[in-house]
Amino acid sequence: DDNAVDRVLMPTWSENNGQDDLIWYTANRTGNTYTIEVKTSNHKNDSGKYHTDIYAYDSEGKVSKVELTATVPGANEAPVISNAKITNVSQSGYTVTCTVTDDNAVDRVLMPTWSENNGQDDLIWYTANRTGNTYTIEVDMMNHNYDTGKINTDIYAYDDEGEYSKLELDTKIEENQAPVISDVKVINVTSDEYTVICKVTDDLEVVRVQMPTWTVNNGQDDIVWHEAELKNGVATFTVNRKDHNFEYGDYITHIYAYDREGLKGFSICGTVNLKEPDINTSTKPIIKNVKISNINDSGYTVTCTVLSNNKITEVLFPTWTYKNEQDDLIWGVGQKLENEYTFRVNRSDHNYEFGTYVTHIYAYDEKGAVNNIELPFHNIINTTERIGWAY
């Protein structure tokens, strides 16, 4: 001013509801500079357009005026959750994805999940993985007792100022179904073995396939629950005559497939014949119907049938313990009764050892032809309580 500035006033109000919040601020002077600080808390915390007029008075009462406006941003908005969806639903679990945006910065996204079964006993707060504005979790139903029915997943999105939004989702897990066995085939059939192969599928996961097998002769006296190899949804097992008393003839194999919850699927592969070699054309003795009996602490008895178009000169039963290899090898001589040969394995002949025993059978005919087979391992177990000590 060409004289002296007397005062500067800066009346201020928000455009919201007119001038109901009008305040006449007196400016602070520093040299020729005049300043006010407008706090929105003095104006009902309104956001949006504000008006501030400047009135400058000199010592003679003259006045000048300037009008200003300012836009005050609104209070921090909560994050916005969009595009929320549940996909890839199966017995094993499902995927949750969503988009989260915020006017500031998203701090974290949590997705608590639980099944309706037994309330929230299986509640887990999953922290979502972020890719850009997309947030994802993989729900593994193993973490939720493999429950079925309604499954809940809520989405909580937090920004860095503590504001949050919430969205509720749910899906349905169908009841678990038993595994399905298909494309059952029998391949590679010989006189000694055959292979069973099949496909197994399940809405959860197949964890085990068993193929119980027995011979038609004498019912299920030789049944063995074989564990099949499971790889990439295909189960395979080779049935060998040695696991079924070295019998020839008709074999029956059933198939059981189990999932993680214990449900089982069932199928039959049919009857398979392991044909006995023709005694008139066979170049070596035929050994069959091998059985172990009279099992006790002292040993076991091995019995087999030996057939040949030539005279059998001897049948030997070499036996040793698995411990220390063949340090206790004994070539036992079989006792003949018609076409049947028997040998008693005695623990006393093998250092009185308990544990795993190995027995082979060698059959010789008068022309020098020989056939041999290896029996499955057999364990002699101490079942008698003794007083004192023994060595």
C-alpha positions in Angstrom: 0.0 0.0 0.0 1.2 3.6 -0.6 0.3 4.3 3.0 0.2 1.5 5.5 -1.6 -1.9 5.5 -3.9 -2.1 8.5 -5.0 -5.7 8.3 -5.7 -8.6 6.0 -8.8 -10.8 6.5 -9.4 -14.1 4.7 -13.1 -15.3 5.2 -13.3 -19.1 4.4 -16.1 -21.5 4.0 -16.9 -24.8 2.2 -19.3 -25.0 -0.6 -21.2 -27.8 1.2 -24.3 -26.3 2.8 -23.5 -22.7 1.8 -21.7 -20.5 4.4 -22.8 -22.4 7.5 -19.1 -22.9 8.4 -17.9 -19.3 7.4 -14.9 -18.2 9.5 -13.1 -14.8 9.1 -9.5 -15.6 9.6 -7.0 -12.7 10.4 -3.9 -13.3 8.4 -0.4 -13.5 10.0 2.1 -10.9 8.6 5.7 -11.4 7.8 7.0 -8.4 5.9 4.5 -7.9 3.1 3.4 -11.6 3.2 0.1 -12.6 4.9 -0.7 -16.2 5.7 -3.5 -18.3 7.2 -3.7 -22.1 7.7 -7.2 -23.5 7.0 -8.0 -26.6 9.0 -10.9 -28.7 7.7 -11.7 -29.6 11.3 -12.9 -26.0 11.7 -15.3 -26.6 8.7 -17.1 -29.8 9.8 -14.3 -31.8 8.0 -16.0 -31.1 4.8 -14.3 -32.1 1.6 -14.7 -30.7 -1.9 -14.7 -27.1 -3.0 -13.6 -24.4 -0.5 -13.8 -20.6 -0.9 -11.3 -18.2 0.6 -11.6 -14.4 -0.1 -8.8 -12.0 0.7 -9.7 -8.5 2.1 -6.8 -6.1 2.5 -7.4 -2.8 4.4 -5.1 0.2 4.6 -4.9 2.8 7.3 -7.3 5.0 5.4 -10.0 2.4 5.3 -9.6 1.5 1.7 -10.0 -2.2 0.8 -9.1 -4.6 -2.0 -10.5 -8.1 -2.5 -9.3 -11.3 -4.2 -11.3 -14.5 -4.4 -9.7 -17.9 -4.3 -11.0 -21.5 -4.4 -9.4 -24.8 -3.4 -10.5 -28.4 -3.6 -9.9 -30.5 -0.6 -9.7 -34.2 -1.3 -12.2 -36.5 0.5 -11.3 -38.6 3.5 -9.5 -41.8 2.8 -11.7 -44.3 1.0 -11.8 -48.0 1.9 -10.3 -50.4 -0.7 -12.6 -51.5 -3.5 -12.9 -55.3 -4.0 -14.1 -56.4 -7.4 -14.0 -59.4 -9.8 -14.1 -61.8 -6.8 -14.7 -65.4 -7.9 -14.1 -69.0 -6.9 -12.8 -71.4 -9.5 -11.3 -74.9 -9.9 -13.6 -76.5 -7.3 -12.9 -80.1 -6.5 -12.7 -82.5 -3.5 -9.1 -81.3 -3.0 -9.9 -77.6 -2.8 -10.5 -74.5 -4.9 -9.0 -71.1 -6.0 -10.1 -67.7 -4.9 -9.2 -64.6 -6.9 -10.2 -60.9 -6.7 -9.1 -57.4 -7.7 -8.4 -54.8 -5.0 -7.8 -51.1 -5.7 -7.5 -48.1 -3.3 -7.0 -44.4 -3.4 -3.8 -44.8 -1.4 -2.1 -48.2 -1.2 -3.3 -51.6 -0.4 -1.5 -53.0 2.7 -2.8 -56.6 2.7 -5.6 -58.9 1.7 -6.8 -61.7 4.0 -9.2 -64.5 3.1 -10.5 -66.4 6.2 -12.0 -69.7 5.2 -14.0 -72.4 7.0 -16.6 -75.1 6.4 -20.2 -75.0 7.7 -19.6 -78.4 9.3 -18.9 -77.9 13.0 -18.9 -74.1 12.8 -15.5 -72.5 12.5 -13.4 -75.3 14.1 -11.3 -75.3 10.9 -11.0 -71.5 10.4 -7.8 -70.5 8.6 -6.9 -66.9 7.8 -5.1 -67.2 4.5 -2.9 -64.3 3.3 -3.5 -63.7 -0.4 -0.7 -63.6 -2.9 -0.5 -60.5 -5.0 0.2 -60.0 -8.7 -0.5 -56.4 -9.6 -4.0 -55.6 -8.4 -5.0 -59.3 -8.4 -5.0 -61.3 -5.1 -5.2 -65.1 -5.0 -5.3 -68.0 -2.5 -5.4 -71.8 -3.0 -7.6 -73.5 -0.5 -6.5 -77.0 0.3 -9.3 -79.0 1.8 -6.8 -81.1 3.7 -6.6 -78.1 6.0 -10.4 -78.2 6.5 -10.8 -81.9 7.4 -11.8 -82.6 3.8 -15.3 -81.4 4.8 -18.0 -81.3 2.1 -21.0 -79.1 1.7 -20.9 -75.3 2.1 -17.5 -73.7 2.4 -17.1 -70.0 3.3 -14.4 -67.6 2.2 -14.5 -63.9 3.2 -12.2 -61.3 1.7 -10.8 -58.5 3.9 -8.8 -55.8 2.1 -6.8 -53.3 4.2 -5.1 -50.1 3.0 -2.1 -48.5 4.6 -4.3 -46.1 6.6 -6.3 -48.9 8.3 -9.4 -48.7 6.2 -10.8 -52.0 5.1 -13.5 -53.6 3.0 -15.1 -57.0 3.3 -16.8 -59.3 0.7 -18.3 -62.7 1.5 -18.1 -65.7 -0.9 -19.0 -69.4 -0.6 -19.0 -72.5 -2.6 -20.1 -76.1 -2.3 -17.9 -79.2 -2.2 -19.7 -82.3 -3.3 -19.7 -85.5 -1.3 -16.6 -87.7 -2.0 -17.2 -90.5 -4.4 -15.4 -93.8 -4.5 -12.5 -94.3 -6.9 -13.4 -95.6 -10.4 -11.5 -98.5 -11.9 -11.5 -98.9 -15.7 -9.7 -100.4 -18.6 -8.7 -103.6 -16.7 -6.3 -105.7 -18.7 -4.4 -108.9 -18.2 -1.1 -109.0 -20.2 2.1 -111.0 -20.4 0.6 -114.3 -19.4 3.2 -117.2 -19.1 3.1 -120.4 -17.2 4.6 -118.6 -14.1 3.1 -115.1 -14.1 0.7 -112.5 -15.5 0.4 -108.8 -15.2 -2.8 -106.8 -14.3 -3.0 -103.2 -15.4 -5.9 -100.8 -15.0 -6.8 -97.1 -14.8 -7.9 -95.6 -11.5 -9.5 -92.1 -11.1 -11.0 -90.3 -8.2 -12.5 -86.9 -7.4 -10.1 -86.6 -4.5 -6.9 -88.7 -4.8 -6.2 -92.4 -5.1 -3.6 -93.3 -2.5 -3.5 -97.1 -2.7 -4.5 -100.0 -5.0 -4.6 -103.6 -3.8 -5.0 -106.7 -6.0 -5.9 -109.7 -3.8 -5.1 -112.9 -5.7 -5.7 -116.6 -5.0 -5.9 -119.8 -6.9 -9.2 -121.6 -7.6 -7.7 -124.8 -6.1 -8.6 -125.0 -2.4 -10.5 -121.7 -2.3 -8.6 -118.7 -0.8 -6.1 -120.7 1.2 -3.3 -118.9 -0.6 -4.8 -115.4 -0.9 -2.3 -112.6 -0.9 -3.3 -108.9 -0.8 -0.7 -107.6 -3.3 0.1 -103.9 -3.3 0.0 -102.6 -6.9 2.3 -99.9 -8.2 0.4 -96.7 -8.8 1.8 -94.1 -11.2 0.0 -91.3 -13.2 -3.4 -92.9 -12.6 -2.4 -96.4 -13.7 -2.1 -99.4 -11.3 0.1 -102.3 -12.2 1.0 -105.6 -10.5 2.6 -108.9 -11.7 1.1 -112.0 -10.1 3.8 -114.7 -9.7 3.2 -118.4 -9.1 5.9 -118.3 -6.3 3.6 -116.2 -4.1 0.8 -118.8 -4.3 2.4 -122.1 -3.4 3.8 -122.4 -7.0 0.4 -123.7 -8.1 -0.6 -124.0 -11.7 -4.2 -123.6 -12.9 -6.8 -120.9 -12.6 -6.0 -117.6 -10.7 -8.5 -115.0 -9.6 -7.5 -111.3 -9.0 -9.8 -108.6 -7.6 -8.9 -104.9 -7.6 -9.6 -102.5 -4.7 -8.7 -98.7 -5.1 -8.7 -96.5 -2.0 -8.9 -92.7 -1.8 -7.6 -90.4 1.0 -10.9 -90.7 2.9 -10.9 -94.5 2.8 -13.6 -95.0 0.2 -12.9 -97.9 -2.2 -13.7 -98.8 -5.7 -13.9 -102.5 -6.8 -13.4 -104.4 -9.9 -12.6 -108.0 -11.1 -10.0 -108.8 -13.7 -11.5 -112.3 -14.3 -9.9 -115.7 -14.2 -6.4 -116.2 -15.6 -4.9 -119.7 -16.3 -1.2 -120.4 -15.6 -0.9 -123.5 -17.7 1.1 -126.3 -16.3 3.9 -127.4 -18.8 3.2 -130.7 -20.6 5.2 -133.4 -18.7 5.8 -135.3 -22.0 7.5 -132.3 -23.6 9.1 -130.6 -20.7 12.9 -130.7 -20.7 13.2 -130.5 -17.0 11.3 -131.6 -13.9 8.1 -129.7 -12.9 8.0 -128.3 -9.4 4.6 -127.2 -8.1 2.3 -127.0 -5.1 5.0 -125.8 -2.7 3.7 -125.4 0.9 5.2 -124.5 4.2 3.6 -126.1 7.2 4.2 -127.1 10.8 5.6 -123.7 11.7 6.9 -123.3 15.2 9.9 -122.0 17.2 12.0 -125.0 16.1 11.5 -124.7 12.3 9.1 -125.4 9.5 8.3 -128.1 6.9 8.5 -127.6 3.2 6.4 -129.9 0.9 6.3 -129.9 -2.9 5.1 -132.0 -5.8 7.7 -133.0 -8.5 6.8 -134.4 -11.8 8.9 -135.6 -14.7 8.6 -138.0 -17.7 11.9 -139.4 -16.5 12.8 -140.8 -13.1 13.5 -138.3 -10.4 16.9 -139.1 -8.7 16.8 -136.5 -5.9 15.1 -133.4 -4.6 17.3 -131.1 -2.5 16.3 -128.2 -0.3 19.3 -125.9 0.3 18.6 -123.7 3.2 20.4 -120.9 5.1 19.7 -117.9 7.3 19.8 -114.4 5.8 22.2 -113.4 8.6 25.9 -113.8 7.6 24.8 -115.0 4.1 25.4 -118.7 3.5 27.7 -119.5 6.5 25.1 -122.1 7.7 24.1 -123.5 4.3 22.7 -127.0 4.5 21.6 -129.0 1.4 18.7 -130.9 2.9 17.5 -134.1 1.1 13.8 -134.4 0.5 11.8 -137.4 1.7 9.7 -138.9 -1.1 6.1 -140.1 -0.8 4.8 -140.9 -4.3 5.3 -137.6 -6.2 5.6 -135.5 -3.1 8.8 -134.5 -1.4 9.2 -133.2 2.1 12.0 -131.6 4.1 12.0 -130.2 7.7 14.1 -127.1 8.3 15.3 -127.2 11.9 16.6 -124.1 13.7 19.1 -126.4 15.5 20.9 -127.0 12.2 21.4 -123.3 11.7 23.1 -122.0 14.9 19.7 -121.9 16.5 19.1 -118.6 14.8 15.8 -116.8 14.8 14.9 -114.5 11.9 14.8 -114.8 8.1 15.4 -118.2 6.4 16.0 -118.8 2.7 15.0 -122.2 1.1 15.4 -123.2 -2.6 14.3 -126.5 -4.2 16.4 -128.4 -6.8 14.9 -131.3 -8.6 17.1 -133.7 -10.6 16.1 -136.4 -13.0 18.0 -139.5 -14.3 19.1 -137.7 -17.4 20.8 -134.9 -15.5 18.1 -132.3 -16.1 17.5 -130.0 -13.2 14.9 -127.4 -12.2 15.1 -125.1 -9.3 12.9 -122.5 -7.6 13.4 -120.0 -4.8 10.8 -119.9 -2.0 9.7 -116.6 -0.5 11.6 -115.7 2.7 10.3 -117.3 5.9 10.7 -116.0 9.4 11.2 -118.2 12.4 10.0 -116.2 15.4 10.6 -116.8 19.1 7.1 -117.3 20.6 8.1 -119.2 23.8 8.8 -117.5 27.1 11.9 -119.0 28.6 13.1 -119.0 32.2 16.8 -118.4 32.7 19.1 -117.8 29.8 20.1 -119.6 26.6 22.9 -119.2 24.2 
